[in-house]
Amino acid sequence: MRSTAAREAILDATARLFHNQGYDRLTIEGIAKEAGVGKQTIYRWWPSRGALIGECLAEGRLIPVDFDVPDTGDLVADVETWLRSVLSILEAPEGGVLLRSLVAAATEDAGVGAHLGESLGVEKYLSERIRGGIRDGQLAADAPVEQLGRAILGAIIVESLGRERHDPESIVQLTRFLFSR
């Protein structure tokens, strides 16, 4: 059985080091030292640093923002409100670095990618709101709900990968186009 104190120390250390160093410099050895535990303790509970990042994401330790999608009756406006709150991560001083590190972690551990979508509310809140748009006649009955959410998440990720000037407004425009009838 996991020791609650050790688990908390490991996850806290992982989140802190991830934010301070990024994914490329994050090591199990560094996490163990920071948490005051042995490497074997970490490996007993998590198979990789990607799995640790995934759990930190799932628990809101890396992106501590609530990404609910409002339901005002205007699908386009509601998705844009959600999108602007997500894009605020990119506009924050270390936001782009954080998202690029999460993408790097996702290449090592597919669970990180799934947790990223969950953390941003894509799977639950955005998909639910898109279904509401279909129900309300604002989208075609056969609109591909999951694919629309993934397309928007993909656009956010691609925008974060470019290290030069970001244009979050282009993602907003893309979203408006996707949901226009």
N, C-alpha and C positions, 0 to 999 in steps of 0.2 A: 504494500500500500504506500502511496506517495505521501511524503511528509509535506503538509500544507506550507510550512515555513520555507522549506527548501524549494518547493515549486514556485512560490511567490518570488523568492530571491532570484531564481533562475529566469523567470519571465520578466521581472523588473530589470535585471541586468541585461537581458537580451534587448529589450526595448530601448534602454538607455544607450547601450553600445551601438545599436542599429542607428539611432538618431545621431549619435556623435561621430560615428566612423563610416556609416554606410554598409551595405551588404558585402562589398568586395573585401573589406578589412575585418569583417566579423568572423571570429573563430570560436570554436567550441572551447578551446583552451582559454581564450580571453573571457568568455562568458563564465566558465567555471571559476576562474580567479576572481572576477568581479562579484560573483554570487557567493563565494566562499564554500564551494562544493567541489567534489571530484568530477573529472570528465566522465567517469563511468556512471555517475548518478544521472547526468544529462542523457547519455546514450541509452541508459536503461529505460528512460521515459520518452525520449524523442530520437528518431533514427538519424536526423540531420538538422543542420542549422535552418534549412528551409522549413522543416516541420515546426521548429520553434517560432519562426517568423509567422507561419500560418496561424499558430495558436495565439500569438500576440495580436495579430489582426482580428481574429475571431473574438477576442476578449476586449477589443477597443483600446488596446495599449499603444497602437501606432497611429491610428487616425481617430482621435477622440471626439468626432463630430457626429451629430445626429443627422442622417441624410434621408429623413422622411420626405416623401413627395406629397405636397398638398393636394387637396381635391376641391377646387373652387368651382368646378364645372367647365373650366376652360383647359383642355388637355395641353395645348401648346404652351400656355402661360405656366401651368403647373410643372411641366417637364423643364421648362426654362428656369424656373425658380430652383428646382432641384439641381439642375446642371450648374447654375451659377454658384451654388453652395459647394459643389464638388470642385469646380474650377478654382475656387478660392484657395484650395490646397496648392495648386500650381503657382498661384500668385503670391503665396506666402514666401518669405525669404528662403526657407529650406524645402519648400514644397516640391519643386521639380526634382531635387536630389532624392527626396523621400520616395516619390513615385518611381523614379528610375531604379532605385535600389529594390523596390518591391517587384518591379518587372524582372530584374536580374534574379531575384530570389525565386520568382515563378518559373524561370527557365530551368532551375534545378529541382523544384518541387511543385508539381502541378496543383497541389493543394493550396499553395500560396495564391495562385491565380484565382481559384474558386473563392477563397476567403477574401480576396481583394474586392471581387464583385459583390460579395455579401456585405462587406464593410461599407461599401459605398451605397448600398441599398438597391443595387441593380436587380438582383434576383427577386427580392421580396417587394419592396416599395414601388420601384419603377414599373416592374411587370404588372403589379396589381393596378397601378394607375393607368397603364396602357389598356389593360382589360376593361377598366371603367370607361375609357374613351371609346372602345368598341361597343360596349353596352349602351352608351349614350349616343351612338351614331356619329361620333367624331372621327372614327377610323373605320375602314372596311372590316366586315365581319371576319375576313380571312387574313387580317394583318398578322404577320409573324411576330408575336409578342417577344419571345426570347431572343430572336435574331435582332430585333430592333434595339433591345437593351444591350446586347453584346456589341452591336455596331457603334452605339454611342460610347460605351466603355472603350472600345478599340480606338475610336477617334481621340478620346481623352489621353489614352496611353501613347498613341503615335505623336500627339502634340507634345507630350512630356519628354519624348525621346530626343527631339531636336533641341540642342543646347543653345542655339541662338534665340533671337527674339521670339516669344510665344505670342500667338494670336488666339486667345480663348474665344473671341467673338466669332471666329470662323466655325467653331464647334457649335455655337448657339445657332448660327445661320444654317448649318447642316441639319441640326435638329428641327428647326422650323420647316425646312424643306421636307424632311422625312415625314413629318406629321401634317403637312398641308394636303388638302384634298383637291 
